[in-house]
Amino acid sequence: AENTGAAFGFLRSVNANVRESIFALLTLIVIFFIGRIIWQTPARHRLIHISMASVLGGALGNLVDRVRYGYVIDFIDMHLGFMRWPTYNIADIAMSVGVGLLIWEVTFHKDAPLLAEPSATAKSSQAATEGGV
């Protein structure tokens, strides 16, 4: 299937030039932030590196299709008895698995570096209330 939109055909009805510009810009922004996260995350947090690489690979895979064809080729079509799942591709699987692994990491690992750390002023005020400065 030729998917000119995003997930579930999102933005399919928007002008092609505008739509492709939006997708290209968003993909470049995602690439920048994922690269930054990978670069700043310590090596011991392998699951974050794996999840980010999976999302990045999926985004790049769909970007290649968009640049090459003007749309993404979705070719996996599943029917589960009475239900038909939206058509998707390997890049979509990679992004979904990456996001799932990332959710797992931040949910079950309290030392995940993607969780917001308290600011320096919050740390110093917490130390002061606990009796240590």
A tleap script that builds the chain and sets N, CA, C and O, in Angstrom:
source leaprc.protein.ff14SB
mol = sequence {
  NALA GLU ASN THR GLY ALA ALA PHE GLY PHE
  LEU ARG SER VAL ASN ALA ASN VAL ARG GLU
  SER ILE PHE ALA LEU LEU THR LEU ILE VAL
  ILE PHE PHE ILE GLY ARG ILE ILE TRP GLN
  THR PRO ALA ARG HIE ARG LEU ILE HIE ILE
  SER MET ALA SER VAL LEU GLY GLY ALA LEU
  GLY ASN LEU VAL ASP ARG VAL ARG TYR GLY
  TYR VAL ILE ASP PHE ILE ASP MET HIE LEU
  GLY PHE MET ARG TRP PRO THR TYR ASN ILE
  ALA ASP ILE ALA MET SER VAL GLY VAL GLY
  LEU LEU ILE TRP GLU VAL THR PHE HIE LYS
  ASP ALA PRO LEU LEU ALA GLU PRO SER ALA
  THR ALA LYS SER SER GLN ALA ALA THR GLU
  GLY GLY CVAL
}
set mol.1.N position { 0.845 -1.179 0.000 }
set mol.1.CA position { 0.000 0.000 0.000 }
set mol.1.C position { 0.888 1.238 0.000 }
set mol.1.O position { 1.931 1.264 0.652 }
set mol.2.N position { 0.477 2.235 -0.715 }
set mol.2.CA position { 1.192 3.501 -0.756 }
set mol.2.C position { 0.615 4.412 0.320 }
set mol.2.O position { -0.512 4.890 0.194 }
set mol.3.N position { 1.382 4.650 1.370 }
set mol.3.CA position { 0.934 5.480 2.475 }
set mol.3.C position { 1.539 6.872 2.322 }
set mol.3.O position { 2.716 7.083 2.618 }
set mol.4.N position { 0.733 7.812 1.862 }
set mol.4.CA position { 1.218 9.181 1.692 }
set mol.4.C position { 1.154 9.957 2.991 }
set mol.4.O position { 1.744 11.032 3.098 }
set mol.5.N position { 0.445 9.429 3.982 }
set mol.5.CA position { 0.336 10.097 5.273 }
set mol.5.C position { 1.293 9.484 6.282 }
set mol.5.O position { 2.230 8.770 5.926 }
set mol.6.N position { 1.037 9.775 7.529 }
set mol.6.CA position { 1.826 9.186 8.616 }
set mol.6.C position { 1.044 7.977 9.136 }
set mol.6.O position { 0.304 7.344 8.382 }
set mol.7.N position { 1.206 7.661 10.400 }
set mol.7.CA position { 0.501 6.527 10.989 }
set mol.7.C position { -1.002 6.672 10.782 }
set mol.7.O position { -1.570 7.741 11.010 }
set mol.8.N position { -1.631 5.604 10.353 }
set mol.8.CA position { -3.071 5.546 10.109 }
set mol.8.C position { -3.520 6.581 9.074 }
set mol.8.O position { -4.673 7.012 9.092 }
set mol.9.N position { -2.611 6.983 8.169 }
set mol.9.CA position { -2.963 7.915 7.111 }
set mol.9.C position { -3.036 9.367 7.559 }
set mol.9.O position { -3.576 10.202 6.833 }
set mol.10.N position { -2.512 9.687 8.722 }
set mol.10.CA position { -2.522 11.052 9.241 }
set mol.10.C position { -1.878 12.012 8.237 }
set mol.10.O position { -0.807 11.713 7.709 }
set mol.11.N position { -2.500 13.140 7.968 }
set mol.11.CA position { -2.072 14.182 7.030 }
set mol.11.C position { -2.146 13.742 5.561 }
set mol.11.O position { -1.559 14.396 4.700 }
set mol.12.N position { -2.838 12.678 5.270 }
set mol.12.CA position { -2.937 12.177 3.897 }
set mol.12.C position { -3.576 13.205 2.963 }
set mol.12.O position { -3.214 13.288 1.790 }
set mol.13.N position { -4.525 13.987 3.480 }
set mol.13.CA position { -5.261 14.917 2.621 }
set mol.13.C position { -4.577 16.284 2.478 }
set mol.13.O position { -5.083 17.144 1.756 }
set mol.14.N position { -3.454 16.499 3.141 }
set mol.14.CA position { -2.728 17.769 3.047 }
set mol.14.C position { -1.961 17.813 1.725 }
set mol.14.O position { -1.554 16.772 1.208 }
set mol.15.N position { -1.765 19.006 1.181 }
set mol.15.CA position { -0.996 19.194 -0.051 }
set mol.15.C position { 0.315 18.413 0.030 }
set mol.15.O position { 1.001 18.458 1.052 }
set mol.16.N position { 0.666 17.697 -1.043 }
set mol.16.CA position { 1.831 16.798 -1.049 }
set mol.16.C position { 3.131 17.517 -0.691 }
set mol.16.O position { 3.927 16.992 0.088 }
set mol.17.N position { 3.358 18.702 -1.243 }
set mol.17.CA position { 4.599 19.424 -0.955 }
set mol.17.C position { 4.678 19.836 0.513 }
set mol.17.O position { 5.732 19.723 1.139 }
set mol.18.N position { 3.565 20.310 1.057 }
set mol.18.CA position { 3.523 20.703 2.466 }
set mol.18.C position { 3.723 19.486 3.348 }
set mol.18.O position { 4.502 19.519 4.300 }
set mol.19.N position { 3.012 18.402 3.025 }
set mol.19.CA position { 3.095 17.170 3.810 }
set mol.19.C position { 4.519 16.625 3.833 }
set mol.19.O position { 5.028 16.272 4.896 }
set mol.20.N position { 5.164 16.554 2.675 }
set mol.20.CA position { 6.525 16.015 2.613 }
set mol.20.C position { 7.511 16.918 3.330 }
set mol.20.O position { 8.466 16.432 3.935 }
set mol.21.N position { 7.296 18.218 3.272 }
set mol.21.CA position { 8.162 19.147 4.006 }
set mol.21.C position { 8.009 18.955 5.513 }
set mol.21.O position { 8.994 18.967 6.251 }
set mol.22.N position { 6.770 18.778 5.960 }
set mol.22.CA position { 6.519 18.546 7.391 }
set mol.22.C position { 7.199 17.252 7.835 }
set mol.22.O position { 7.878 17.228 8.862 }
set mol.23.N position { 7.021 16.175 7.064 }
set mol.23.CA position { 7.612 14.893 7.432 }
set mol.23.C position { 9.140 14.955 7.422 }
set mol.23.O position { 9.785 14.400 8.312 }
set mol.24.N position { 9.716 15.613 6.441 }
set mol.24.CA position { 11.176 15.725 6.375 }
set mol.24.C position { 11.701 16.520 7.559 }
set mol.24.O position { 12.689 16.125 8.179 }
set mol.25.N position { 11.056 17.635 7.882 }
set mol.25.CA position { 11.486 18.462 9.009 }
set mol.25.C position { 11.360 17.704 10.328 }
set mol.25.O position { 12.278 17.721 11.149 }
set mol.26.N position { 10.223 17.039 10.529 }
set mol.26.CA position { 10.044 16.267 11.760 }
set mol.26.C position { 11.068 15.146 11.874 }
set mol.26.O position { 11.591 14.894 12.960 }
set mol.27.N position { 11.359 14.471 10.768 }
set mol.27.CA position { 12.350 13.399 10.787 }
set mol.27.C position { 13.726 13.941 11.139 }
set mol.27.O position { 14.444 13.322 11.923 }
set mol.28.N position { 14.108 15.078 10.580 }
set mol.28.CA position { 15.402 15.677 10.908 }
set mol.28.C position { 15.477 16.083 12.374 }
set mol.28.O position { 16.517 15.917 13.011 }
set mol.29.N position { 14.388 16.610 12.910 }
set mol.29.CA position { 14.352 16.965 14.334 }
set mol.29.C position { 14.507 15.719 15.195 }
set mol.29.O position { 15.263 15.718 16.166 }
set mol.30.N position { 13.784 14.653 14.834 }
set mol.30.CA position { 13.875 13.391 15.583 }
set mol.30.C position { 15.295 12.835 15.516 }
set mol.30.O position { 15.827 12.380 16.528 }
set mol.31.N position { 15.907 12.866 14.346 }
set mol.31.CA position { 17.277 12.374 14.193 }
set mol.31.C position { 18.221 13.158 15.098 }
set mol.31.O position { 19.078 12.569 15.756 }
set mol.32.N position { 18.074 14.473 15.137 }
set mol.32.CA position { 18.923 15.308 15.986 }
set mol.32.C position { 18.778 14.920 17.457 }
set mol.32.O position { 19.776 14.697 18.142 }
set mol.33.N position { 17.539 14.839 17.942 }
set mol.33.CA position { 17.325 14.543 19.348 }
set mol.33.C position { 17.723 13.121 19.721 }
set mol.33.O position { 18.263 12.900 20.804 }
set mol.34.N position { 17.469 12.160 18.850 }
set mol.34.CA position { 17.885 10.789 19.136 }
set mol.34.C position { 19.414 10.709 19.180 }
set mol.34.O position { 19.978 10.070 20.069 }
set mol.35.N position { 20.079 11.350 18.227 }
set mol.35.CA position { 21.545 11.374 18.251 }
set mol.35.C position { 22.072 11.994 19.523 }
set mol.35.O position { 23.044 11.507 20.100 }
set mol.36.N position { 21.442 13.059 19.961 }
set mol.36.CA position { 21.870 13.723 21.204 }
set mol.36.C position { 21.667 12.810 22.409 }
set mol.36.O position { 22.538 12.720 23.274 }
set mol.37.N position { 20.522 12.132 22.469 }
set mol.37.CA position { 20.254 11.213 23.579 }
set mol.37.C position { 21.273 10.082 23.585 }
set mol.37.O position { 21.816 9.741 24.636 }
set mol.38.N position { 21.535 9.497 22.421 }
set mol.38.CA position { 22.505 8.402 22.342 }
set mol.38.C position { 23.882 8.890 22.781 }
set mol.38.O position { 24.571 8.203 23.535 }
set mol.39.N position { 24.284 10.059 22.321 }
set mol.39.CA position { 25.609 10.601 22.631 }
set mol.39.C position { 25.757 10.888 24.125 }
set mol.39.O position { 26.827 10.657 24.688 }
set mol.40.N position { 24.710 11.384 24.775 }
set mol.40.CA position { 24.789 11.799 26.170 }
set mol.40.C position { 24.478 10.684 27.165 }
set mol.40.O position { 24.718 10.842 28.362 }
set mol.41.N position { 23.954 9.574 26.691 }
set mol.41.CA position { 23.593 8.479 27.592 }
set mol.41.C position { 24.810 7.598 27.842 }
set mol.41.O position { 25.454 7.150 26.894 }
set mol.42.N position { 25.133 7.346 29.111 }
set mol.42.CA position { 26.275 6.486 29.422 }
set mol.42.C position { 26.127 5.089 28.797 }
set mol.42.O position { 25.013 4.596 28.621 }
set mol.43.N position { 27.238 4.475 28.472 }
set mol.43.CA position { 27.244 3.182 27.781 }
set mol.43.C position { 26.558 2.075 28.583 }
set mol.43.O position { 26.070 1.107 28.000 }
set mol.44.N position { 26.514 2.203 29.896 }
set mol.44.CA position { 25.899 1.141 30.703 }
set mol.44.C position { 24.390 1.039 30.493 }
set mol.44.O position { 23.779 0.042 30.878 }
set mol.45.N position { 23.791 2.048 29.891 }
set mol.45.CA position { 22.351 2.041 29.617 }
set mol.45.C position { 22.105 1.549 28.193 }
set mol.45.O position { 21.618 2.292 27.340 }
set mol.46.N position { 22.450 0.277 27.950 }
set mol.46.CA position { 22.362 -0.294 26.603 }
set mol.46.C position { 20.952 -0.321 26.048 }
set mol.46.O position { 20.746 -0.132 24.849 }
set mol.47.N position { 19.973 -0.559 26.924 }
set mol.47.CA position { 18.592 -0.653 26.446 }
set mol.47.C position { 18.122 0.676 25.842 }
set mol.47.O position { 17.357 0.688 24.878 }
set mol.48.N position { 18.577 1.775 26.407 }
set mol.48.CA position { 18.227 3.081 25.829 }
set mol.48.C position { 18.892 3.227 24.467 }
set mol.48.O position { 18.262 3.703 23.522 }
set mol.49.N position { 20.148 2.826 24.351 }
set mol.49.CA position { 20.841 2.899 23.065 }
set mol.49.C position { 20.134 2.031 22.022 }
set mol.49.O position { 19.947 2.456 20.882 }
set mol.50.N position { 19.747 0.830 22.411 }
set mol.50.CA position { 19.068 -0.081 21.490 }
set mol.50.C position { 17.711 0.488 21.071 }
set mol.50.O position { 17.359 0.457 19.892 }
set mol.51.N position { 16.957 1.003 22.033 }
set mol.51.CA position { 15.636 1.535 21.713 }
set mol.51.C position { 15.744 2.771 20.815 }
set mol.51.O position { 14.972 2.922 19.868 }
set mol.52.N position { 16.686 3.640 21.109 }
set mol.52.CA position { 16.860 4.841 20.283 }
set mol.52.C position { 17.332 4.475 18.870 }
set mol.52.O position { 16.884 5.068 17.888 }
set mol.53.N position { 18.228 3.504 18.777 }
set mol.53.CA position { 18.698 3.058 17.461 }
set mol.53.C position { 17.556 2.437 16.660 }
set mol.53.O position { 17.493 2.601 15.442 }
set mol.54.N position { 16.670 1.737 17.324 }
set mol.54.CA position { 15.525 1.128 16.656 }
set mol.54.C position { 14.566 2.197 16.125 }
set mol.54.O position { 14.099 2.106 14.990 }
set mol.55.N position { 14.279 3.191 16.934 }
set mol.55.CA position { 13.413 4.289 16.486 }
set mol.55.C position { 14.079 5.048 15.339 }
set mol.55.O position { 13.432 5.387 14.349 }
set mol.56.N position { 15.367 5.307 15.483 }
set mol.56.CA position { 16.116 6.019 14.449 }
set mol.56.C position { 16.126 5.237 13.132 }
set mol.56.O position { 15.908 5.810 12.065 }
set mol.57.N position { 16.378 3.942 13.211 }
set mol.57.CA position { 16.380 3.107 12.010 }
set mol.57.C position { 15.034 3.098 11.317 }
set mol.57.O position { 14.964 3.176 10.091 }
set mol.58.N position { 13.969 3.003 12.088 }
set mol.58.CA position { 12.632 3.029 11.501 }
set mol.58.C position { 12.318 4.366 10.852 }
set mol.58.O position { 11.752 4.417 9.760 }
set mol.59.N position { 12.684 5.443 11.525 }
set mol.59.CA position { 12.439 6.782 10.964 }
set mol.59.C position { 13.222 6.982 9.671 }
set mol.59.O position { 12.701 7.528 8.699 }
set mol.60.N position { 14.471 6.538 9.667 }
set mol.60.CA position { 15.290 6.671 8.458 }
set mol.60.C position { 14.752 5.795 7.326 }
set mol.60.O position { 14.761 6.201 6.164 }
set mol.61.N position { 14.287 4.602 7.666 }
set mol.61.CA position { 13.719 3.712 6.655 }
set mol.61.C position { 12.508 4.331 5.971 }
set mol.61.O position { 12.382 4.276 4.747 }
set mol.62.N position { 11.620 4.920 6.763 }
set mol.62.CA position { 10.460 5.578 6.169 }
set mol.62.C position { 10.857 6.842 5.417 }
set mol.62.O position { 10.245 7.170 4.401 }
set mol.63.N position { 11.874 7.556 5.899 }
set mol.63.CA position { 12.341 8.750 5.198 }
set mol.63.C position { 12.893 8.396 3.816 }
set mol.63.O position { 12.652 9.111 2.843 }
set mol.64.N position { 13.632 7.293 3.736 }
set mol.64.CA position { 14.164 6.851 2.442 }
set mol.64.C position { 13.018 6.601 1.465 }
set mol.64.O position { 13.085 7.017 0.309 }
set mol.65.N position { 11.968 5.924 1.928 }
set mol.65.CA position { 10.805 5.701 1.062 }
set mol.65.C position { 10.189 7.026 0.616 }
set mol.65.O position { 9.866 7.200 -0.559 }
set mol.66.N position { 10.028 7.952 1.548 }
set mol.66.CA position { 9.401 9.239 1.212 }
set mol.66.C position { 10.223 10.018 0.189 }
set mol.66.O position { 9.672 10.608 -0.740 }
set mol.67.N position { 11.549 10.015 0.364 }
set mol.67.CA position { 12.414 10.741 -0.573 }
set mol.67.C position { 12.409 10.047 -1.932 }
set mol.67.O position { 12.345 10.698 -2.975 }
set mol.68.N position { 12.477 8.737 -1.907 }
set mol.68.CA position { 12.585 7.968 -3.147 }
set mol.68.C position { 11.283 7.913 -3.937 }
set mol.68.O position { 11.284 8.070 -5.158 }
set mol.69.N position { 10.155 7.685 -3.225 }
set mol.69.CA position { 8.888 7.465 -3.918 }
set mol.69.C position { 7.847 8.564 -3.693 }
set mol.69.O position { 6.894 8.683 -4.463 }
set mol.70.N position { 8.025 9.357 -2.654 }
set mol.70.CA position { 7.013 10.348 -2.296 }
set mol.70.C position { 5.962 9.787 -1.356 }
set mol.70.O position { 5.001 10.481 -1.025 }
set mol.71.N position { 6.123 8.563 -0.925 }
set mol.71.CA position { 5.221 7.905 0.017 }
set mol.71.C position { 5.969 6.739 0.652 }
set mol.71.O position { 7.045 6.351 0.198 }
set mol.72.N position { 5.381 6.191 1.708 }
set mol.72.CA position { 5.958 5.029 2.385 }
set mol.72.C position { 5.240 3.783 1.881 }
set mol.72.O position { 4.016 3.772 1.748 }
set mol.73.N position { 6.000 2.747 1.605 }
set mol.73.CA position { 5.414 1.482 1.158 }
set mol.73.C position { 5.109 0.626 2.380 }
set mol.73.O position { 6.019 0.170 3.072 }
set mol.74.N position { 3.833 0.414 2.637 }
set mol.74.CA position { 3.379 -0.476 3.705 }
set mol.74.C position { 2.955 -1.779 3.059 }
set mol.74.O position { 2.153 -1.778 2.125 }
set mol.75.N position { 3.486 -2.894 3.546 }
set mol.75.CA position { 3.240 -4.163 2.856 }
set mol.75.C position { 2.825 -5.307 3.768 }
set mol.75.O position { 2.597 -6.416 3.285 }
set mol.76.N position { 2.722 -5.074 5.054 }
set mol.76.CA position { 2.257 -6.130 5.958 }
set mol.76.C position { 0.798 -5.838 6.279 }
set mol.76.O position { 0.471 -4.818 6.886 }
set mol.77.N position { -0.065 -6.746 5.862 }
set mol.77.CA position { -1.507 -6.572 6.011 }
set mol.77.C position { -2.036 -7.752 6.810 }
set mol.77.O position { -2.005 -8.888 6.337 }
set mol.78.N position { -2.525 -7.489 8.024 }
set mol.78.CA position { -2.959 -8.569 8.912 }
set mol.78.C position { -4.463 -8.559 9.114 }
set mol.78.O position { -5.082 -7.513 9.310 }
set mol.79.N position { -5.020 -9.735 9.061 }
set mol.79.CA position { -6.421 -9.927 9.390 }
set mol.79.C position { -6.455 -10.892 10.568 }
set mol.79.O position { -5.956 -12.013 10.475 }
set mol.80.N position { -7.038 -10.460 11.662 }
set mol.80.CA position { -7.138 -11.301 12.845 }
set mol.80.C position { -8.606 -11.661 13.065 }
set mol.80.O position { -9.288 -11.073 13.904 }
set mol.81.N position { -9.067 -12.625 12.304 }
set mol.81.CA position { -10.465 -13.029 12.407 }
set mol.81.C position { -11.399 -11.915 11.970 }
set mol.81.O position { -11.483 -11.603 10.783 }
set mol.82.N position { -12.095 -11.321 12.914 }
set mol.82.CA position { -13.060 -10.261 12.608 }
set mol.82.C position { -12.418 -8.885 12.483 }
set mol.82.O position { -13.084 -7.931 12.083 }
set mol.83.N position { -11.130 -8.765 12.820 }
set mol.83.CA position { -10.479 -7.472 12.860 }
set mol.83.C position { -9.376 -7.373 11.806 }
set mol.83.O position { -8.627 -8.324 11.583 }
set mol.84.N position { -9.290 -6.220 11.171 }
set mol.84.CA position { -8.221 -5.973 10.205 }
set mol.84.C position { -7.308 -4.892 10.770 }
set mol.84.O position { -7.748 -3.774 11.039 }
set mol.85.N position { -6.056 -5.226 10.943 }
set mol.85.CA position { -5.062 -4.284 11.472 }
set mol.85.C position { -4.622 -3.344 10.354 }
set mol.85.O position { -4.552 -3.764 9.199 }
set mol.86.N position { -4.319 -2.065 10.671 }
set mol.86.CA position { -3.810 -1.164 9.621 }
set mol.86.C position { -2.519 -1.715 9.003 }
set mol.86.O position { -1.697 -2.308 9.702 }
set mol.87.N position { -2.347 -1.519 7.715 }
set mol.87.CA position { -1.175 -2.003 6.995 }
set mol.87.C position { 0.066 -1.249 7.479 }
set mol.87.O position { 0.011 -0.045 7.733 }
set mol.88.N position { 1.182 -1.966 7.603 }
set mol.88.CA position { 2.407 -1.362 8.118 }
set mol.88.C position { 3.612 -1.993 7.457 }
set mol.88.O position { 3.468 -2.847 6.583 }
set mol.89.N position { 4.826 -1.573 7.875 }
set mol.89.CA position { 6.055 -2.111 7.294 }
set mol.89.C position { 7.091 -2.385 8.388 }
set mol.89.O position { 6.819 -2.179 9.571 }
set mol.90.N position { 8.259 -2.842 7.994 }
set mol.90.CA position { 9.317 -3.193 8.949 }
set mol.90.C position { 9.788 -1.969 9.727 }
set mol.90.O position { 10.089 -2.075 10.916 }
set mol.91.N position { 9.857 -0.810 9.077 }
set mol.91.CA position { 10.284 0.418 9.771 }
set mol.91.C position { 9.307 0.758 10.894 }
set mol.91.O position { 9.724 1.197 11.966 }
set mol.92.N position { 8.023 0.561 10.659 }
set mol.92.CA position { 7.019 0.814 11.695 }
set mol.92.C position { 7.213 -0.139 12.875 }
set mol.92.O position { 7.070 0.260 14.031 }
set mol.93.N position { 7.538 -1.393 12.582 }
set mol.93.CA position { 7.810 -2.366 13.640 }
set mol.93.C position { 9.016 -1.921 14.461 }
set mol.93.O position { 8.980 -1.964 15.691 }
set mol.94.N position { 10.084 -1.493 13.785 }
set mol.94.CA position { 11.292 -1.055 14.482 }
set mol.94.C position { 10.990 0.118 15.412 }
set mol.94.O position { 11.448 0.141 16.555 }
set mol.95.N position { 10.226 1.084 14.930 }
set mol.95.CA position { 9.888 2.236 15.774 }
set mol.95.C position { 9.012 1.822 16.956 }
set mol.95.O position { 9.211 2.305 18.071 }
set mol.96.N position { 8.050 0.939 16.726 }
set mol.96.CA position { 7.175 0.489 17.809 }
set mol.96.C position { 7.945 -0.289 18.865 }
set mol.96.O position { 7.735 -0.084 20.060 }
set mol.97.N position { 8.826 -1.170 18.440 }
set mol.97.CA position { 9.649 -1.932 19.390 }
set mol.97.C position { 10.556 -0.984 20.174 }
set mol.97.O position { 10.709 -1.136 21.386 }
set mol.98.N position { 11.158 -0.005 19.490 }
set mol.98.CA position { 12.022 0.962 20.161 }
set mol.98.C position { 11.283 1.758 21.213 }
set mol.98.O position { 11.791 1.950 22.318 }
set mol.99.N position { 10.093 2.222 20.886 }
set mol.99.CA position { 9.292 2.975 21.855 }
set mol.99.C position { 8.888 2.075 23.019 }
set mol.99.O position { 8.908 2.505 24.172 }
set mol.100.N position { 8.523 0.835 22.723 }
set mol.100.CA position { 8.175 -0.112 23.785 }
set mol.100.C position { 9.334 -0.362 24.735 }
set mol.100.O position { 9.148 -0.379 25.952 }
set mol.101.N position { 10.530 -0.558 24.188 }
set mol.101.CA position { 11.715 -0.755 25.034 }
set mol.101.C position { 12.013 0.481 25.871 }
set mol.101.O position { 12.414 0.367 27.029 }
set mol.102.N position { 11.821 1.638 25.300 }
set mol.102.CA position { 12.053 2.889 26.020 }
set mol.102.C position { 11.063 3.036 27.173 }
set mol.102.O position { 11.443 3.437 28.273 }
set mol.103.N position { 9.805 2.716 26.924 }
set mol.103.CA position { 8.797 2.756 27.991 }
set mol.103.C position { 9.161 1.780 29.097 }
set mol.103.O position { 9.045 2.103 30.279 }
set mol.104.N position { 9.601 0.588 28.717 }
set mol.104.CA position { 10.041 -0.406 29.697 }
set mol.104.C position { 11.175 0.151 30.560 }
set mol.104.O position { 11.147 0.031 31.785 }
set mol.105.N position { 12.153 0.749 29.922 }
set mol.105.CA position { 13.329 1.269 30.628 }
set mol.105.C position { 12.954 2.336 31.647 }
set mol.105.O position { 13.383 2.266 32.799 }
set mol.106.N position { 12.171 3.307 31.247 }
set mol.106.CA position { 11.851 4.394 32.178 }
set mol.106.C position { 10.811 3.988 33.219 }
set mol.106.O position { 10.697 4.632 34.262 }
set mol.107.N position { 10.052 2.927 32.945 }
set mol.107.CA position { 9.062 2.460 33.910 }
set mol.107.C position { 9.687 1.596 35.002 }
set mol.107.O position { 9.336 1.721 36.175 }
set mol.108.N position { 10.609 0.725 34.617 }
set mol.108.CA position { 11.108 -0.255 35.561 }
set mol.108.C position { 12.535 -0.016 36.050 }
set mol.108.O position { 13.018 -0.767 36.898 }
set mol.109.N position { 13.209 0.986 35.552 }
set mol.109.CA position { 14.570 1.277 36.008 }
set mol.109.C position { 14.621 2.701 36.533 }
set mol.109.O position { 14.610 3.665 35.768 }
set mol.110.N position { 14.677 2.813 37.843 }
set mol.110.CA position { 14.624 4.130 38.477 }
set mol.110.C position { 15.846 4.985 38.155 }
set mol.110.O position { 15.792 6.207 38.294 }
set mol.111.N position { 16.946 4.366 37.728 }
set mol.111.CA position { 18.152 5.136 37.408 }
set mol.111.C position { 18.240 5.486 35.919 }
set mol.111.O position { 19.298 5.892 35.438 }
set mol.112.N position { 17.134 5.329 35.194 }
set mol.112.CA position { 17.135 5.645 33.760 }
set mol.112.C position { 17.494 7.117 33.569 }
set mol.112.O position { 16.859 7.991 34.159 }
set mol.113.N position { 18.504 7.395 32.751 }
set mol.113.CA position { 18.964 8.777 32.599 }
set mol.113.C position { 17.984 9.679 31.857 }
set mol.113.O position { 18.167 10.897 31.851 }
set mol.114.N position { 16.959 9.122 31.238 }
set mol.114.CA position { 15.989 9.957 30.540 }
set mol.114.C position { 14.957 10.563 31.481 }
set mol.114.O position { 14.226 11.480 31.106 }
set mol.115.N position { 14.902 10.045 32.708 }
set mol.115.CA position { 13.996 10.626 33.685 }
set mol.115.C position { 14.582 11.942 34.155 }
set mol.115.O position { 15.795 12.056 34.333 }
set mol.116.N position { 13.742 12.925 34.354 }
set mol.116.CA position { 14.210 14.256 34.751 }
set mol.116.C position { 14.872 14.194 36.121 }
set mol.116.O position { 14.312 13.654 37.075 }
set mol.117.N position { 16.062 14.753 36.199 }
set mol.117.CA position { 16.753 14.851 37.477 }
set mol.117.C position { 16.366 16.160 38.140 }
set mol.117.O position { 16.104 17.148 37.455 }
set mol.118.N position { 16.326 16.179 39.478 }
set mol.118.CA position { 16.016 17.425 40.158 }
set mol.118.C position { 17.066 18.483 39.837 }
set mol.118.O position { 18.245 18.171 39.665 }
set mol.119.N position { 16.630 19.719 39.760 }
set mol.119.CA position { 17.569 20.800 39.472 }
set mol.119.C position { 18.521 20.998 40.638 }
set mol.119.O position { 18.280 20.479 41.728 }
set mol.120.N position { 19.595 21.740 40.426 }
set mol.120.CA position { 20.611 21.969 41.461 }
set mol.120.C position { 20.002 22.664 42.671 }
set mol.120.O position { 20.362 22.340 43.802 }
set mol.121.N position { 19.084 23.616 42.464 }
set mol.121.CA position { 18.478 24.307 43.601 }
set mol.121.C position { 17.570 23.370 44.381 }
set mol.121.O position { 17.503 23.449 45.608 }
set mol.122.N position { 16.869 22.480 43.677 }
set mol.122.CA position { 16.020 21.517 44.366 }
set mol.122.C position { 16.861 20.543 45.167 }
set mol.122.O position { 16.479 20.162 46.273 }
set mol.123.N position { 18.018 20.128 44.621 }
set mol.123.CA position { 18.906 19.216 45.345 }
set mol.123.C position { 19.459 19.877 46.599 }
set mol.123.O position { 19.513 19.249 47.656 }
set mol.124.N position { 19.875 21.155 46.493 }
set mol.124.CA position { 20.467 21.835 47.643 }
set mol.124.C position { 19.406 22.085 48.719 }
set mol.124.O position { 19.707 21.981 49.908 }
set mol.125.N position { 18.174 22.413 48.325 }
set mol.125.CA position { 17.130 22.640 49.323 }
set mol.125.C position { 16.725 21.331 49.982 }
set mol.125.O position { 16.385 21.307 51.165 }
set mol.126.N position { 16.760 20.231 49.214 }
set mol.126.CA position { 16.451 18.924 49.775 }
set mol.126.C position { 17.526 18.533 50.777 }
set mol.126.O position { 17.209 18.008 51.844 }
set mol.127.N position { 18.785 18.777 50.455 }
set mol.127.CA position { 19.894 18.465 51.355 }
set mol.127.C position { 19.796 19.298 52.617 }
set mol.127.O position { 20.086 18.804 53.707 }
set mol.128.N position { 19.391 20.557 52.489 }
set mol.128.CA position { 19.267 21.421 53.657 }
set mol.128.C position { 18.161 20.946 54.588 }
set mol.128.O position { 18.309 20.995 55.809 }
set mol.129.N position { 17.044 20.480 54.009 }
set mol.129.CA position { 15.939 19.994 54.861 }
set mol.129.C position { 16.276 18.667 55.500 }
set mol.129.O position { 15.717 18.328 56.543 }
set mol.130.N position { 17.196 17.891 54.890 }
set mol.130.CA position { 17.598 16.616 55.472 }
set mol.130.C position { 18.738 16.788 56.464 }
set mol.130.O position { 19.167 15.814 57.082 }
set mol.131.N position { 19.228 17.993 56.624 }
set mol.131.CA position { 20.255 18.237 57.622 }
set mol.131.C position { 21.655 18.285 57.079 }
set mol.131.O position { 22.582 18.557 57.842 }
set mol.132.N position { 21.866 18.037 55.799 }
set mol.132.CA position { 23.203 18.078 55.224 }
set mol.132.C position { 23.269 19.128 54.141 }
set mol.132.O position { 22.344 19.246 53.338 }
set mol.133.N position { 24.335 19.885 54.103 }
set mol.133.CA position { 24.471 20.907 53.071 }
set mol.133.C position { 25.683 20.653 52.245 }
set mol.133.O position { 25.968 21.411 51.319 }
savepdb mol mol.pdb
quit
